[in-house]
Amino acid sequence: MTVRAVRTAELPLLQDIERAAGQCFHEVGMPEIADDEPLPLDELARYRRAGLAWVATDPADVPVAYLLADRVDGNLHVEQVSVHRDSARRGIGRTLLDHLAGHAAGEGVPALTLTTFAEVPWNAPYYARCGFRPIEDSALGPGLREIRDREAAHGLDRWPRLAMHRSLA
């Protein structure tokens, strides 16, 4: 498997990957999440231009997963990591997270952060297996607090959520 930067022509594929990955939320009673629309193309393009969008590709160099990151509170924040349902459970998400960790370490960034659903098996429990640890709400930096506030305004706090970090030191 190859991890590389997203190409402009592949941006619509990221939306397809997100839709396919989201379908598993139907299985845990979260249809609103499953049916939520992916980021618009202009937003995906912004991540690509910033150099903060990567894909994992199959042997034919077709993207099967992607990761988007932001700079938040001095760390790199995993904005989105999605693996197409047909490629799930093969270590692809972990490979993307490890790629981001290597990129961040190369820049001297101290940690990765993310926000996620606390009780969805392929969310917080999965990220814990990938080296992420919960961050208490009282310890959130201003950027993570703003992200959590936006998520709450979007209705995501209907299900338990938390912020997590993975130290790179």
C-alpha positions as CSV (number, residue, x, y, z in Angstrom):
1,M,0.0,0.0,0.0
2,T,1.2,3.5,-0.8
3,V,0.4,6.7,1.1
4,R,0.8,9.8,-0.9
5,A,-0.6,13.3,-1.3
6,V,-4.1,13.7,-2.7
7,R,-4.3,14.7,-6.4
8,T,-6.8,17.3,-7.4
9,A,-8.6,14.9,-9.8
10,E,-9.1,12.5,-6.8
11,L,-11.1,14.9,-4.6
12,P,-14.5,13.5,-5.7
13,L,-13.2,10.0,-4.8
14,L,-12.7,11.2,-1.3
15,Q,-16.3,12.0,-1.1
16,D,-17.2,8.5,-2.3
17,I,-14.8,7.0,0.2
18,E,-16.5,9.0,3.0
19,R,-20.0,8.0,2.0
20,A,-19.0,4.3,1.8
21,A,-17.1,4.4,5.1
22,G,-20.0,6.1,6.8
23,Q,-22.5,3.4,6.0
24,C,-21.3,1.3,9.0
25,F,-22.9,3.9,11.3
26,H,-26.3,2.5,10.3
27,E,-25.3,-0.7,12.1
28,V,-24.8,1.1,15.4
29,G,-28.0,3.2,15.3
30,M,-26.4,6.4,14.1
31,P,-28.2,7.0,10.7
32,E,-27.7,10.8,10.9
33,I,-23.9,10.2,10.9
34,A,-24.1,7.6,8.1
35,D,-26.2,9.9,5.9
36,D,-24.2,13.1,6.6
37,E,-22.7,14.6,3.5
38,P,-18.9,14.6,3.1
39,L,-17.0,17.8,2.9
40,P,-17.5,19.8,-0.2
41,L,-14.9,19.7,-3.0
42,D,-13.7,23.3,-2.3
43,E,-13.0,22.4,1.4
44,L,-11.2,19.2,0.3
45,A,-9.1,21.2,-2.1
46,R,-8.1,23.6,0.7
47,Y,-6.6,20.6,2.6
48,R,-4.8,19.5,-0.5
49,R,-3.4,22.9,-1.2
50,A,-2.2,23.2,2.4
51,G,-0.3,19.8,2.1
52,L,-2.5,18.3,4.7
53,A,-4.4,15.6,2.7
54,W,-3.2,12.1,2.0
55,V,-4.6,9.0,0.4
56,A,-3.8,5.3,0.8
57,T,-4.0,3.6,-2.5
58,D,-4.5,0.1,-3.8
59,P,-2.0,-1.6,-6.2
60,A,-3.5,0.2,-9.1
61,D,-2.9,3.6,-7.4
62,V,-6.6,4.1,-6.7
63,P,-7.4,5.8,-3.4
64,V,-9.2,3.5,-0.9
65,A,-8.8,5.7,2.2
66,Y,-7.8,9.3,3.1
67,L,-6.7,11.5,6.0
68,L,-7.1,15.2,6.4
69,A,-5.3,17.2,9.1
70,D,-5.4,20.7,10.5
71,R,-2.9,22.7,12.7
72,V,-4.6,23.1,16.0
73,D,-3.1,24.3,19.3
74,G,0.5,23.6,18.0
75,N,-0.3,20.0,17.1
76,L,-1.6,18.2,13.9
77,H,-5.3,17.5,14.3
78,V,-6.9,14.6,12.5
79,E,-9.9,16.3,10.9
80,Q,-11.0,13.2,9.0
81,V,-9.7,9.7,8.4
82,S,-11.9,7.4,6.3
83,V,-11.4,4.0,4.8
84,H,-13.7,2.7,2.2
85,R,-15.9,0.0,3.6
86,D,-14.6,-2.6,1.1
87,S,-11.0,-2.0,2.4
88,A,-11.7,-1.8,6.1
89,R,-10.0,-3.9,8.8
90,R,-6.7,-4.2,6.9
91,G,-4.6,-1.7,8.9
92,I,-5.1,1.1,6.3
93,G,-6.4,3.7,8.8
94,R,-3.5,2.9,11.2
95,T,-1.1,3.3,8.2
96,L,-2.5,6.8,7.5
97,L,-2.3,7.8,11.2
98,D,1.3,6.6,11.3
99,H,2.1,8.5,8.1
100,L,0.7,11.7,9.7
101,A,2.7,11.0,12.9
102,G,5.9,10.7,10.8
103,H,5.1,13.9,8.9
104,A,4.3,15.7,12.2
105,A,7.5,14.5,13.9
106,G,9.5,15.7,10.9
107,E,8.1,19.1,11.5
108,G,8.8,19.0,15.2
109,V,5.1,18.8,16.1
110,P,4.7,17.3,19.6
111,A,1.4,15.4,19.2
112,L,-1.6,14.4,17.1
113,T,-5.1,15.2,18.2
114,L,-8.6,14.2,17.1
115,T,-12.2,14.2,18.3
116,T,-14.3,11.1,18.0
117,F,-17.2,9.1,19.2
118,A,-16.4,7.6,22.6
119,E,-18.5,4.4,22.3
120,V,-18.3,3.5,18.6
121,P,-15.9,0.5,18.3
122,W,-14.0,1.8,15.2
123,N,-13.7,5.3,16.8
124,A,-12.3,5.9,20.4
125,P,-11.5,2.2,21.2
126,Y,-9.7,1.9,17.8
127,Y,-7.7,5.1,18.3
128,A,-6.7,4.0,21.8
129,R,-5.1,0.9,20.1
130,C,-3.3,3.3,17.8
131,G,-1.7,5.1,20.7
132,F,-4.2,7.9,21.4
133,R,-5.3,8.8,24.9
134,P,-8.3,10.8,26.1
135,I,-8.0,14.5,26.9
136,E,-10.1,15.8,29.7
137,D,-12.5,18.6,28.6
138,S,-10.8,20.9,31.2
139,A,-7.5,20.4,29.5
140,L,-8.6,21.3,25.9
141,G,-6.7,24.1,24.2
142,P,-8.6,26.9,22.6
143,G,-8.5,25.3,19.2
144,L,-9.8,21.9,20.3
145,R,-12.4,23.7,22.4
146,E,-13.6,25.5,19.3
147,I,-13.8,22.2,17.4
148,R,-15.8,20.6,20.1
149,D,-18.2,23.6,20.3
150,R,-18.7,23.3,16.5
151,E,-19.4,19.6,16.8
152,A,-21.9,20.2,19.5
153,A,-23.6,22.9,17.4
154,H,-23.8,20.4,14.5
155,G,-25.5,17.9,16.8
156,L,-22.7,15.4,17.2
157,D,-22.9,15.5,21.1
158,R,-26.1,13.5,20.8
159,W,-23.7,10.6,21.3
160,P,-20.8,10.7,23.7
161,R,-17.7,12.3,22.2
162,L,-14.2,13.0,23.4
163,A,-10.9,14.6,22.3
164,M,-7.8,12.4,22.2
165,H,-4.1,12.9,21.7
166,R,-1.1,10.8,20.6
167,S,2.3,12.1,21.9
168,L,5.1,12.0,19.4
169,A,7.9,12.8,21.9
